[in-house]
Amino acid sequence: MFTHSKLWMQARAKELRHNPTPMEQKLWHHLRASQLEGLKFRFQHVIEPAIVDFCCPSIGLVVEIDGDTHDADADRNRDIGLAQLGYTVLRFTNHEVATNLDGVLQTIADRARGLPIRQWNRGVTHPPAPSLGREGER
């Protein structure tokens, strides 16, 4: 089902980041630098087998903007695949972003508040950091 290599996908995502659509640019302006609810979003992020418009990995939230060439069936299949990987997907149209940006941002914030922080590397333990006592102490 998935024919593209991860390296190809990363290169394609980089290309997409450098050529955003106007609506992607508009939404990214409000999501970057942890401006929304203090959450860190990534732009044109690779989640194999897909490149998603925006992703907040810490809560598993994906935000997609559907453009003029939107294929509802393909997107539905992709969303099912992302859900199987534990991601929640929100989709907005270009028109929604252009005419109701505040509503789009509120919807994202409301959904983000309902998602738990994902636990990465479960079961992995790290040795405690050394104490920073005075010189010569152990």
Backbone as CSV, one residue per row, in Angstrom:
resi,resn,N_x,N_y,N_z,CA_x,CA_y,CA_z,C_x,C_y,C_z
1,MET,0.816,-1.195,0.000,0.000,0.000,0.000,0.861,1.260,0.000
2,PHE,1.967,1.254,0.724,2.793,2.444,0.837,4.028,2.270,-0.030
3,THR,4.176,3.133,-1.023,5.228,2.942,-2.007,6.393,3.903,-1.873
4,HIS,6.253,4.941,-1.072,7.309,5.944,-0.984,8.234,5.659,0.189
5,SER,9.505,5.848,-0.048,10.468,5.661,1.035,10.405,6.844,1.995
6,LYS,10.853,6.614,3.215,10.845,7.667,4.219,11.719,8.841,3.783
7,LEU,12.857,8.561,3.173,13.728,9.654,2.720,13.033,10.508,1.664
8,TRP,12.332,9.849,0.739,11.603,10.589,-0.286,10.532,11.456,0.370
9,MET,9.827,10.872,1.336,8.761,11.614,2.009,9.317,12.809,2.774
10,GLN,10.456,12.641,3.438,11.058,13.760,4.161,11.480,14.864,3.199
11,ALA,12.026,14.489,2.050,12.425,15.482,1.047,11.192,16.209,0.501
12,ARG,10.127,15.463,0.263,8.885,16.064,-0.242,8.283,17.002,0.808
13,ALA,8.305,16.603,2.074,7.784,17.460,3.138,8.571,18.762,3.225
14,LYS,9.886,18.669,3.081,10.727,19.873,3.104,10.356,20.801,1.951
15,GLU,10.140,20.215,0.787,9.737,20.997,-0.382,8.391,21.691,-0.129
16,LEU,7.455,20.963,0.461,6.139,21.539,0.762,6.236,22.657,1.794
17,ARG,7.134,22.517,2.781,7.322,23.575,3.786,7.822,24.860,3.142
18,HIS,8.607,24.724,2.086,9.161,25.912,1.427,8.199,26.528,0.415
19,ASN,7.098,25.835,0.112,6.117,26.341,-0.846,4.699,26.165,-0.299
20,PRO,4.397,26.774,0.846,3.071,26.571,1.431,1.981,27.274,0.625
21,THR,0.780,26.731,0.713,-0.363,27.410,0.113,-0.684,28.627,0.995
22,PRO,-1.410,29.586,0.460,-1.756,30.758,1.280,-2.508,30.390,2.563
23,MET,-3.406,29.404,2.490,-4.167,29.034,3.691,-3.290,28.279,4.690
24,GLU,-2.353,27.465,4.223,-1.396,26.817,5.127,-0.551,27.867,5.835
25,GLN,-0.108,28.847,5.058,0.700,29.935,5.623,-0.097,30.698,6.691
26,LYS,-1.353,30.961,6.395,-2.207,31.706,7.321,-2.389,30.941,8.631
27,LEU,-2.673,29.636,8.546,-2.870,28.852,9.758,-1.554,28.648,10.500
28,TRP,-0.468,28.400,9.775,0.836,28.191,10.404,1.252,29.410,11.217
29,HIS,0.899,30.587,10.756,1.222,31.823,11.478,0.675,31.775,12.912
30,HIS,-0.441,31.073,13.109,-1.071,31.000,14.434,-0.710,29.745,15.217
31,LEU,-0.153,28.738,14.549,0.196,27.492,15.240,1.673,27.413,15.616
32,ARG,2.514,28.130,14.904,3.959,28.007,15.135,4.350,28.586,16.492
33,ALA,5.515,28.235,16.927,6.114,28.767,18.160,5.211,28.579,19.381
34,SER,4.496,27.460,19.424,3.652,27.102,20.582,2.658,28.200,20.947
35,GLN,2.128,28.882,19.947,1.199,29.989,20.197,-0.206,29.521,20.570
36,LEU,-0.584,28.314,20.189,-1.929,27.827,20.476,-1.877,26.851,21.636
37,GLU,-2.409,27.258,22.775,-2.485,26.405,23.964,-1.111,25.904,24.422
38,GLY,-0.040,26.554,23.988,1.301,26.131,24.373,1.747,24.842,23.703
39,LEU,1.028,24.416,22.681,1.337,23.158,21.997,2.303,23.389,20.840
40,LYS,3.216,22.454,20.678,4.192,22.572,19.599,3.695,21.796,18.387
41,PHE,3.383,22.532,17.337,2.951,21.928,16.081,4.125,21.874,15.116
42,ARG,4.095,20.875,14.278,5.067,20.749,13.181,4.313,20.941,11.876
43,PHE,4.995,21.549,10.902,4.392,21.870,9.616,4.924,20.899,8.566
44,GLN,4.026,20.347,7.758,4.375,19.364,6.728,5.232,18.264,7.356
45,HIS,4.614,17.532,8.232,5.280,16.520,9.045,5.030,15.126,8.469
46,VAL,6.063,14.298,8.461,5.932,12.936,7.954,5.468,12.015,9.070
47,ILE,4.339,11.382,8.849,3.855,10.286,9.677,3.613,9.169,8.677
48,GLU,4.576,8.281,8.573,4.449,7.258,7.533,3.124,6.557,7.652
49,PRO,2.392,6.485,6.616,2.722,6.645,5.212,2.296,7.985,4.619
50,ALA,2.140,9.008,5.426,1.583,10.267,4.947,2.456,11.457,5.309
51,ILE,2.228,12.540,4.585,2.751,13.854,4.952,1.522,14.655,5.348
52,VAL,1.504,15.133,6.578,0.336,15.870,7.070,0.663,17.354,7.135
53,ASP,-0.364,18.182,6.994,-0.148,19.630,6.999,0.420,20.108,8.335
54,PHE,-0.255,19.762,9.428,0.179,20.182,10.760,0.012,19.021,11.724
55,CYS,0.953,18.872,12.635,0.880,17.788,13.604,1.418,18.270,14.942
56,CYS,0.714,17.910,16.000,1.199,18.120,17.358,1.467,16.730,17.920
57,PRO,2.714,16.246,17.815,3.022,14.881,18.235,2.733,14.592,19.702
58,SER,2.851,15.595,20.568,2.690,15.337,21.997,1.277,14.896,22.369
59,ILE,0.284,15.266,21.569,-1.086,14.827,21.834,-1.664,14.018,20.675
60,GLY,-0.870,13.813,19.639,-1.336,13.010,18.507,-2.439,13.677,17.709
61,LEU,-2.344,14.991,17.521,-3.358,15.738,16.777,-2.803,16.147,15.418
62,VAL,-3.546,15.818,14.380,-3.198,16.194,13.012,-4.259,17.172,12.521
63,VAL,-3.816,18.257,11.880,-4.727,19.236,11.293,-4.422,19.306,9.806
64,GLU,-5.453,19.103,9.010,-5.313,19.128,7.553,-6.176,20.232,6.967
65,ILE,-5.675,20.871,5.920,-6.438,21.854,5.170,-6.690,21.257,3.793
66,ASP,-7.963,21.103,3.463,-8.336,20.512,2.184,-8.444,21.594,1.129
67,GLY,-7.615,21.445,0.092,-7.594,22.419,-0.992,-8.603,22.103,-2.073
68,ASP,-8.436,22.762,-3.201,-9.375,22.629,-4.310,-9.346,21.245,-4.944
69,THR,-8.245,20.538,-4.823,-8.124,19.209,-5.429,-8.425,18.109,-4.413
70,HIS,-9.185,18.442,-3.391,-9.530,17.528,-2.304,-10.206,16.263,-2.845
71,ASP,-9.707,15.105,-2.429,-10.287,13.802,-2.773,-10.790,13.184,-1.471
72,ALA,-12.096,13.288,-1.236,-12.682,12.868,0.037,-12.413,11.394,0.340
73,ASP,-12.503,10.517,-0.654,-12.276,9.085,-0.412,-10.835,8.807,0.002
74,ALA,-9.889,9.403,-0.703,-8.468,9.202,-0.366,-8.175,9.748,1.033
75,ASP,-8.741,10.919,1.336,-8.527,11.510,2.665,-9.143,10.650,3.756
76,ARG,-10.314,10.105,3.510,-10.968,9.246,4.499,-10.097,8.013,4.789
77,ASN,-9.545,7.411,3.747,-8.664,6.248,3.926,-7.399,6.631,4.694
78,ARG,-6.849,7.776,4.376,-5.656,8.252,5.076,-5.945,8.513,6.543
79,ASP,-7.104,9.121,6.807,-7.497,9.407,8.189,-7.684,8.119,8.987
80,ILE,-8.213,7.089,8.350,-8.369,5.791,9.016,-6.997,5.230,9.378
81,GLY,-6.045,5.326,8.429,-4.680,4.863,8.704,-4.019,5.628,9.836
82,LEU,-4.223,6.942,9.869,-3.663,7.758,10.952,-4.317,7.422,12.286
83,ALA,-5.625,7.184,12.274,-6.328,6.803,13.506,-5.802,5.470,14.037
84,GLN,-5.486,4.542,13.135,-4.937,3.259,13.556,-3.562,3.428,14.208
85,LEU,-2.877,4.520,13.870,-1.583,4.828,14.492,-1.755,5.665,15.766
86,GLY,-2.991,5.978,16.133,-3.256,6.711,17.369,-3.406,8.212,17.210
87,TYR,-3.601,8.692,15.984,-3.739,10.135,15.750,-5.200,10.525,15.595
88,THR,-5.521,11.728,16.039,-6.822,12.340,15.821,-6.642,13.347,14.699
89,VAL,-7.539,13.329,13.721,-7.410,14.208,12.557,-8.562,15.198,12.517
90,LEU,-8.224,16.467,12.373,-9.197,17.527,12.121,-8.971,18.037,10.710
91,ARG,-10.051,18.212,9.969,-9.955,18.723,8.599,-10.753,20.005,8.457
92,PHE,-10.157,20.946,7.745,-10.812,22.208,7.446,-10.632,22.489,5.962
93,THR,-11.549,23.230,5.392,-11.419,23.619,3.992,-10.643,24.933,3.898
94,ASN,-10.141,25.212,2.709,-9.501,26.510,2.470,-10.472,27.637,2.817
95,HIS,-11.744,27.455,2.444,-12.760,28.479,2.689,-12.925,28.745,4.189
96,GLU,-12.941,27.678,4.997,-13.076,27.852,6.446,-11.904,28.638,7.022
97,VAL,-10.701,28.319,6.580,-9.516,29.027,7.085,-9.549,30.485,6.637
98,ALA,-9.971,30.720,5.400,-9.994,32.082,4.864,-11.061,32.950,5.517
99,THR,-12.227,32.362,5.823,-13.348,33.183,6.289,-13.644,33.065,7.776
100,ASN,-13.122,32.030,8.442,-13.437,31.827,9.857,-12.218,31.309,10.611
101,LEU,-11.103,31.986,10.488,-9.869,31.544,11.129,-10.027,31.431,12.641
102,ASP,-10.704,32.376,13.272,-10.904,32.305,14.724,-11.667,31.039,15.111
103,GLY,-12.684,30.687,14.338,-13.444,29.470,14.602,-12.605,28.223,14.413
104,VAL,-11.751,28.214,13.390,-10.849,27.085,13.144,-9.888,26.927,14.324
105,LEU,-9.285,28.018,14.748,-8.355,27.976,15.877,-9.053,27.529,17.162
106,GLN,-10.292,27.987,17.368,-11.043,27.579,18.556,-11.355,26.081,18.513
107,THR,-11.715,25.578,17.350,-11.991,24.140,17.202,-10.744,23.326,17.498
108,ILE,-9.603,23.758,16.983,-8.341,23.055,17.246,-8.028,23.080,18.742
109,ALA,-8.159,24.249,19.357,-7.859,24.380,20.792,-8.797,23.515,21.625
110,ASP,-10.096,23.521,21.290,-11.068,22.713,22.038,-10.742,21.232,21.919
111,ARG,-10.417,20.776,20.743,-10.097,19.354,20.543,-8.788,19.000,21.235
112,ALA,-7.822,19.897,21.176,-6.518,19.650,21.812,-6.681,19.481,23.321
113,ARG,-7.555,20.279,23.929,-7.776,20.183,25.372,-8.328,18.823,25.771
114,GLY,-9.019,18.154,24.864,-9.613,16.862,25.178,-8.700,15.673,24.943
115,LEU,-7.501,15.912,24.467,-6.583,14.808,24.163,-5.507,14.688,25.242
116,PRO,-5.218,13.483,25.672,-4.172,13.300,26.681,-2.783,13.458,26.071
117,ILE,-1.833,13.812,26.911,-0.436,13.857,26.481,-0.002,12.429,26.210
118,ARG,0.612,12.232,25.052,1.070,10.889,24.681,2.347,10.555,25.435
119,GLN,2.457,9.338,25.857,3.647,8.856,26.558,4.581,8.209,25.540
120,TRP,5.720,8.791,25.327,6.707,8.256,24.389,7.670,7.355,25.136
121,ASN,8.185,6.371,24.470,9.205,5.470,25.018,8.763,4.848,26.337
122,ARG,7.564,4.340,26.359,7.061,3.696,27.578,7.987,2.550,27.968
123,GLY,8.234,2.444,29.249,9.049,1.342,29.736,10.550,1.596,29.680
124,VAL,10.949,2.671,29.044,12.377,2.978,28.964,12.755,3.769,30.209
125,THR,13.761,3.320,30.894,14.208,4.040,32.082,15.592,4.613,31.821
126,HIS,15.838,5.716,32.416,17.139,6.377,32.284,17.754,6.496,33.667
127,PRO,19.063,6.396,33.761,19.692,6.565,35.071,19.465,7.992,35.565
128,PRO,19.388,8.172,36.870,19.177,9.525,37.384,20.367,10.420,37.040
129,ALA,20.061,11.680,36.847,21.122,12.648,36.559,21.996,12.806,37.796
130,PRO,23.297,13.023,37.614,24.170,13.215,38.775,23.776,14.490,39.523
131,SER,23.926,14.452,40.831,23.585,15.636,41.610,24.642,16.711,41.372
132,LEU,24.226,17.919,41.555,25.137,19.048,41.351,25.584,19.584,42.708
133,GLY,26.194,18.727,43.482,26.674,19.123,44.814,27.905,20.000,44.703
134,ARG,28.419,20.431,45.867,29.632,21.266,45.871,30.824,20.448,45.385
135,GLU,31.774,21.131,44.846,32.967,20.464,44.318,33.622,19.597,45.391
136,GLY,33.955,18.408,45.025,34.605,17.502,45.957,33.653,16.573,46.663
137,GLU,32.314,16.870,46.608,31.329,15.988,47.226,30.969,14.867,46.272
138,ARG,30.608,13.751,46.843,30.126,12.638,46.007,28.836,12.149,46.509
